Amino acid sequence: MSALQELWEASASQPFQPTISKDSQFTVGAVLLLLALICTGLFGLNSSFKSLPIYALPASLAFGVGSVYMICAVGVYV
């Protein structure tokens, strides 16, 4: 028996459990998108090179991850 088949059979009794459950994906996505909106607004008000790592980077990360969670929460799978 191959190693891959042994691994497949061993993992059959341990189903995948995601870190963030399907029921809370909408909430997590909404919170991240709201955080991205707030950080984007603050960056627009304080746009300088020093505020780039404080507002722009967290806003872009929150928007990216939050939009994927929101897409998955409403039933469109990427």
SVG drawing of the C-alpha trace seen along z (x, -y; Angstrom):
<svg xmlns="http://www.w3.org/2000/svg" viewBox="-25 -65 32 67">
<polyline fill="none" stroke="black" stroke-width="0.4" points="0.0,0.0 1.4,-3.4 2.1,-6.1 -0.5,-8.4 -3.2,-5.8 -2.2,-5.1 -2.4,-8.8 -5.8,-9.0 -7.2,-6.1 -5.8,-7.4 -7.3,-10.9 -10.8,-9.5 -11.7,-9.4 -10.6,-13.1 -12.7,-15.4 -11.5,-18.9 -12.5,-21.5 -11.8,-25.1 -10.5,-27.7 -13.4,-30.0 -16.7,-28.1 -19.1,-28.5 -21.7,-30.1 -19.4,-33.0 -17.9,-33.7 -20.4,-36.5 -19.6,-38.2 -15.9,-38.0 -16.2,-39.3 -18.4,-42.2 -16.1,-43.2 -13.0,-43.1 -14.7,-45.1 -15.8,-47.7 -12.3,-47.9 -11.0,-48.3 -13.4,-51.1 -12.4,-52.9 -8.7,-52.6 -9.2,-53.8 -11.0,-56.8 -8.4,-57.6 -5.6,-57.2 -7.5,-59.5 -7.6,-62.2 -4.0,-61.7 -2.4,-60.7 1.3,-61.0 4.2,-58.6 4.3,-58.0 0.7,-56.9 1.2,-54.2 2.0,-51.3 -0.4,-52.5 -3.6,-52.8 -3.0,-51.7 -1.5,-48.3 -4.0,-47.1 -6.8,-48.4 -5.7,-46.5 -5.2,-43.3 -8.5,-43.6 -10.3,-44.3 -8.6,-41.4 -9.3,-38.8 -12.7,-40.3 -13.9,-40.2 -13.0,-36.5 -14.8,-35.7 -17.9,-37.6 -17.9,-35.9 -17.7,-32.5 -20.4,-33.5 -22.9,-34.3 -22.3,-31.1 -20.0,-32.1 -17.0,-29.8 -13.6,-30.9"/>
</svg>
